[in-house]
Amino acid sequence: MKVSANNIGNIKNILSQDVKNFEGGNLRYFSKNWYKYTQDSYILDIISNGLKLDLMEMPIQNQYSIHPLAKNETEIVSSEIQKLLNKKVLVHTKPEIGQFVSGVFTRDKKMAIKE
């Protein structure tokens, strides 16, 4: 098949719609399709049941640093969080004993490495 600028435009539109319509947590519903691509039982188990982390011990956090965001950063982070909530990639949680809090994901990668 010859790829033309028109085809590329159509492909971009289709993929763009797929991204806009993405909803987290659905991978397991398509686990049967993965058998077409791999017979690796480890991968198939992760697709069907999720990845479980076997920690040697539970991490303990005695304190955490607060790194305030600038107003424009707060707006950007809030907007991105809302997008992930809408796609069900994130869910609202309540504070609980033993939780681990990190601000590293809201910082510029270069800043996070320095810290």
C-alpha positions as CSV (number, residue, x, y, z in Angstrom):
1,M,0.0,0.0,0.0
2,K,1.3,3.4,-1.0
3,V,1.3,5.9,1.9
4,S,0.1,9.3,0.8
5,A,-0.2,12.6,2.7
6,N,-4.0,11.9,2.7
7,N,-3.5,8.5,4.3
8,I,-1.2,9.9,6.9
9,G,-3.8,12.6,7.8
10,N,-6.5,10.0,8.1
11,I,-4.2,7.8,10.3
12,K,-3.4,10.8,12.5
13,N,-7.1,11.6,12.9
14,I,-8.0,8.0,13.9
15,L,-5.1,7.8,16.4
16,S,-6.0,11.2,17.8
17,Q,-9.6,10.1,18.4
18,D,-8.3,6.9,20.1
19,V,-6.2,8.9,22.4
20,K,-9.1,11.3,23.2
21,N,-11.4,8.3,23.9
22,F,-8.8,6.4,26.0
23,E,-10.1,5.0,29.3
24,G,-7.7,3.4,31.8
25,G,-8.2,0.0,33.2
26,N,-9.5,-1.7,30.1
27,L,-6.4,-3.7,29.1
28,R,-7.6,-6.8,30.8
29,Y,-10.8,-6.9,28.7
30,F,-8.6,-7.5,25.6
31,S,-6.3,-10.1,27.1
32,K,-7.5,-12.7,24.5
33,N,-6.0,-10.6,21.7
34,W,-2.6,-10.7,23.4
35,Y,-2.3,-14.4,22.7
36,K,-1.9,-13.5,19.0
37,Y,1.3,-11.6,19.8
38,T,2.9,-13.6,22.7
39,Q,2.9,-16.9,24.5
40,D,4.9,-15.4,27.4
41,S,2.9,-16.4,30.5
42,Y,4.5,-13.6,32.5
43,I,3.2,-10.9,30.1
44,L,-0.2,-12.6,29.7
45,D,-0.6,-12.7,33.5
46,I,0.2,-9.0,33.8
47,I,-2.3,-8.2,31.0
48,S,-5.0,-10.3,32.6
49,N,-4.3,-9.6,36.3
50,G,-2.1,-6.5,36.5
51,L,1.4,-6.2,37.7
52,K,2.0,-7.0,41.3
53,L,5.1,-5.6,43.0
54,D,6.8,-8.0,45.4
55,L,8.5,-5.6,47.8
56,M,11.1,-6.9,50.2
57,E,9.6,-4.6,52.8
58,M,7.0,-1.8,52.9
59,P,8.6,1.6,52.3
60,I,8.4,3.9,55.3
61,Q,8.2,7.7,55.0
62,N,8.8,9.7,58.2
63,Q,8.6,13.1,56.5
64,Y,8.2,14.5,53.1
65,S,9.3,17.8,51.5
66,I,6.7,20.3,50.2
67,H,7.8,22.1,47.0
68,P,5.2,24.8,46.3
69,L,4.3,25.3,42.6
70,A,4.0,28.6,40.9
71,K,0.5,29.7,40.0
72,N,0.9,28.8,36.3
73,E,2.4,25.4,37.3
74,T,-0.5,24.8,39.7
75,E,-3.0,25.5,36.8
76,I,-1.1,23.2,34.4
77,V,-0.8,20.3,37.0
78,S,-4.5,20.6,38.0
79,S,-5.5,20.5,34.3
80,E,-3.4,17.4,33.6
81,I,-4.6,15.7,36.7
82,Q,-8.2,16.4,35.6
83,K,-7.5,14.9,32.2
84,L,-6.1,11.7,33.8
85,L,-9.1,11.5,36.2
86,N,-11.5,11.8,33.2
87,K,-9.7,9.0,31.4
88,K,-9.8,6.9,34.6
89,V,-6.0,6.6,34.7
90,L,-6.2,8.2,38.2
91,V,-8.8,7.9,40.9
92,H,-9.5,10.1,43.9
93,T,-8.2,8.7,47.1
94,K,-8.4,9.6,50.8
95,P,-5.4,10.0,53.1
96,E,-4.6,6.8,54.9
97,I,-2.1,5.5,57.5
98,G,1.1,4.4,55.8
99,Q,0.6,6.3,52.6
100,F,3.7,7.4,50.6
101,V,3.6,11.0,49.4
102,S,5.9,12.3,46.7
103,G,5.9,15.6,44.8
104,V,8.5,14.3,42.3
105,F,5.9,13.8,39.6
106,T,4.8,17.4,39.7
107,R,8.3,18.8,39.2
108,D,10.4,19.4,36.1
109,K,12.5,16.3,35.5
110,K,15.7,18.2,35.7
111,M,14.7,19.6,39.1
112,A,13.6,16.2,40.4
113,I,17.0,14.7,39.6
114,K,18.8,17.5,41.5
115,E,16.6,16.9,44.6
